[in-house]
Amino acid sequence: MFRGLSAFPLTPMYQDKVDEPRFVNLIKRLVVAQVDSITVLGSTGAYAYLDRDERVEVVRTAVEHAQGVPVFAGVGALRTSHVLRNAQDAEEAGAKALLLAPVSYQPLTEGDVIGLFEAVAGATDLPIIIYDNPGTTRFRFTYDLYARLARIPNVVAIKIPGALESGDQARNRLAEIRSSVGAEISIGISGDASAAEMLSAGCDTWYSVIGGTFPNAAQSLLRAAQIGGSGQAPSSETLLPVWDLFQKHGSFRAIAALAEESGLAQRSSLPLPIQGLNDEERVAVREVLEQLHLS
């Protein structure tokens, strides 16, 4: 399950509730595009802003409409007891794997994080994906910590953050991680702008923001990278305007604006207090949509 394109859809909101019809539409688009897996309740899916009932609803709805495509579910929370509850809920709702980020208000130590993963692994038989996302969690994994977590039986994959690296740098980074965790752990890249380089370097999976909303564009980039196109692949070059939006506004706000301007989400689809892009900023969003014909 931990190869190819794992699409991260938005959890679109409307009047402070999950916009189920539009969420279902996003899931159906992913099925048609034949993504390899669907990861709900990642950072793109606004997991940290949803209560327990909303999280259960999102996982259950995704599984119901995924038509057999494996659904992975984010279960991160501030307290271990809440993470365990989320993991149980996700398993009962039909998720096939758990995405676990070390979420905190007070800074976490490596010992805290090891204890968290051991607790979750002891409470479920589902595979666990390490969610390394320092941009949002402010926690930085070391290669040694990767190695220690990889020895926990349920841990089967790592979602590493993106970095703008050239071919040799990307291969060297990937080789260092593999030497730490072993050949059995799947290594996936996030950070869409660096996906082509890291996929060409040998990453197993692309955990994709753009793939959750515009899966066909992501599939094109994935195929180009898999045949050795790397960062010079036409599909990757074509998506540079999207990466620029991500860099300027953050991928969460940018992908929501792209979805809203495409009619895939209603205006103000982000959970408050997060504000979407303003009218002036959306001019550039519409220009990107007109230029790229994303689908």
N, C-alpha and C positions, 0 to 999 in steps of 0.2 A: 504493500500500500504506500510505501514511503519513497516513491519515485515519481518523476514527471512533474506535472503542474498541479499544485494544491492551491485552489482559488479561495481567497479571503473576501467574502461578500460583506458589504455594509449591513448593519442592522438599521434600516431606515426608520426614522421616527416621524410621527405626525401627532401634533397636539399632546406631546409628552407621553405617547404610547407607541409601542412597536407597530409599524405600518405593515401589517401582515400581508395584504395583497401584493404590495410592492416587493416585500421580502420573498414571497413565493415566486414572483416573476423573476427575480434575480437567480434563485435556485434553479428554476426551469431553464434559464439561459445557459447556466453552467452545464446542465445535463446535455442539452443540445450540442454544446461545444465539445463535449466528451472530455472534460477535465478528468484528471486521475483521482482527485479527491477534493472535498470541500471542507474548509476549515471555518467554522462559525465561532463567534465570540473570541476572535483575535482582537488585536488593537483596532483594526479596521472595523470590526464588529462591535466596538464600544463596550466590551465585556465589563469594564470597571464601572460603568455607569448604570448597569442594569441590576435590578433586584433578582431574588431567587426565582420568583414566578416567571419573570420575563426571560431569564436565561433558559429555564426549562421549556418555555414556549418556543424559543428560537431553535433549540436543538431538536425538539420533537417535530416542529414544522419542517425543518431542513431534511430530517430523515424521511419524513412522510413523502416529500416531493423529490427526493434525490434519485429515485428509481434505481437503487442499488449502488450508486456511487458512494464510496465510503465517506462518512461524515466524521470529522475530528472536531472536538469541542474544547475551547479554552475554559479553564477552571480556576484561574488565578483569583486570589482574594487576599485580604490583609491577614486574616487569621487562619491557622491550619485547620481548625474545626470547620470553617466555612469552605475551605478548599475541598476537604473530604466530603462534605455535603454536596458540593457542586459536582464532584467526581461521581458520586453515587447517582445523582440525578441524571447526569449525562449518560452514564452506563444504562440506566433504566430506560432512558429515552431512545436508545439505539445507537449512540456514538460508538465508533470503532477504535478511537484513540483519544488521548487527552493531551492537550497543549498546556504546559504548566510554566508560568512565569513567576518569578519571585517578586511579588508585589509588596510594597512596604510604605510606611510613613516614616518610621524611624529606619535609619540605614541598617541593612542586614549584613551579617558576617557570613563567611563561607560555611561555617558550622551551622548557622541558621538555615541556610539553603540546603545543605546536605540533609539535615533533619526533616525539612519539609518534603523533599523528594522521597526519603525513606518512609515517611508516614503515608504518603499517597500510594507508593508502591506496595505497602503492606495492607492497603485497604481495597485494592482493586486488582483484577487480572488484566485490565486494559493496558495496551502499550502506552508509554509516556514519551512525549516529545519535549525536550528541553527548549524552552522559549527564551533565547538570549536577545533581549531588546533593551539595551542600555539607554536608548533615547527616551523611553517612557518610564522604565522602572528605576533608572539611575543605578542599577546594580551591574557591575562588570564581572563577567566570568573570566577566569584564567584557564589556560590549557590544562593545568593540573586539576582544577575543579571539574572541567569536562571529564577528565580521566576518572576521577573518583565517582562522579555520578554515573558514568557509563558502566561501572561495575554493579550498579543496582539492577537486578534482573529485568524489571519491567521497562527500563529506559532503553529505547530502541533507535532514537533519532535526535538530532540537534538542528534547530533552526538558528543559523548564525546571522549576525547583522551584516548588512552590506558595507562595502568599502570600495572606493574607486581605485581599483588596482589594475595594472596591466597584466598581460598574459603570464609572464614569469612570476610576478608578485602573487598573482592569484593562485598559480600552481603551488608555489612555495607555502602560502598560507594554508591551502587545503592539505598539503602533505604534512604540515606540522600538526594540524588537527587530527588527521587520520592516525598519525603516529601516537597521539595521546589516547585516542578512544578505541582504536582497533578497527579492523575491517568490517565488523558486523554492524556497526552503528551507521545508520543513514545520515548523511550530512546534507542539509538543505540551505539554500540562500534566501534571504529576504532582501530588502533594499533593492527595489526593482531596477534602479539605474545601473547597478553592478551585476545584475543577474546574468547577462550574456557572457561576460568574462568568466564568472564563477562556474556557470554551467559548462562552458567550453573547457574549463580547467578540470572538470570532473565531478562537480556537485551532483548529488542524486536527485534532488528535488528543488523546485522553485516555489517557495511560499509567497504568493503574489498578491499584492494589493490591486494592481490593474486587472489581474486575472479574475478577480471577484466581480467586477463590473463589466469589463470588456474582454471576455475570455478568448475571443477569436484573435484579437491583437496579441494577447499573451501566447497563445498557441503558435502563432507565426514566429514570434521571437524565439520560443523554446525550440522549435524545429530547426531554425537557422543555427542556433547555438550548438545543438546536438550534432550537426553535420560539420562543425568546425568553423562557423561563421564568426564567432567571438564578437567583440565589440564593433567590428566593422560590418556586421551583417546589415543589409538594407533595412530589415524590420526594426533593428535596434536604433539605427540612425533616424528612422521615421518617428520613433517615439521620443526623441529628445525633447520636443516641446512639452510632453507630459512630464518628463523628468524635471524639466525646468520649473513647472508648476509645483511639483512635489518639493523641490528644493526651496522655493520661495515661500510656500504656505504650509508646508508639512503635508505628507501624503493623506492624512485623515481628512483634513479640510478640503484638499484639492480633489480627491476622488469623490467626495460628497458633492462638491460643486459640479464636477463633470457629470455625475449621475443625475443631479437635479436639472441641469441644463439639457440633458438628453431625454428627460421625461421618465427616467427610471426611478426617481425619488421625488417627493414633493419638496418644495422650498422649505428651508429650515428643518432639514432631516436629521441634524445632529442633536445629541442630547444636551440640553442646557445645563450649565451655563456656557457651553462652547458655541460661539457664534460662527455661522457660515461666512463665506466670502461676501463682501459688499458689492453693490452694483458696479462700481468702477472696476473692481478686481475681476468681476465676471465677464467683462469685455474680452479679456485675454482667454478666459476659459472657452467662450463661444468661438473665438478665432481658432483655437486648437481643435475643437470639434469639427469646425468647417474644413480645416486643413487636412485632418487625418481620417475623417469618416470612420471613427471608431465603432467597433461592433463586438 
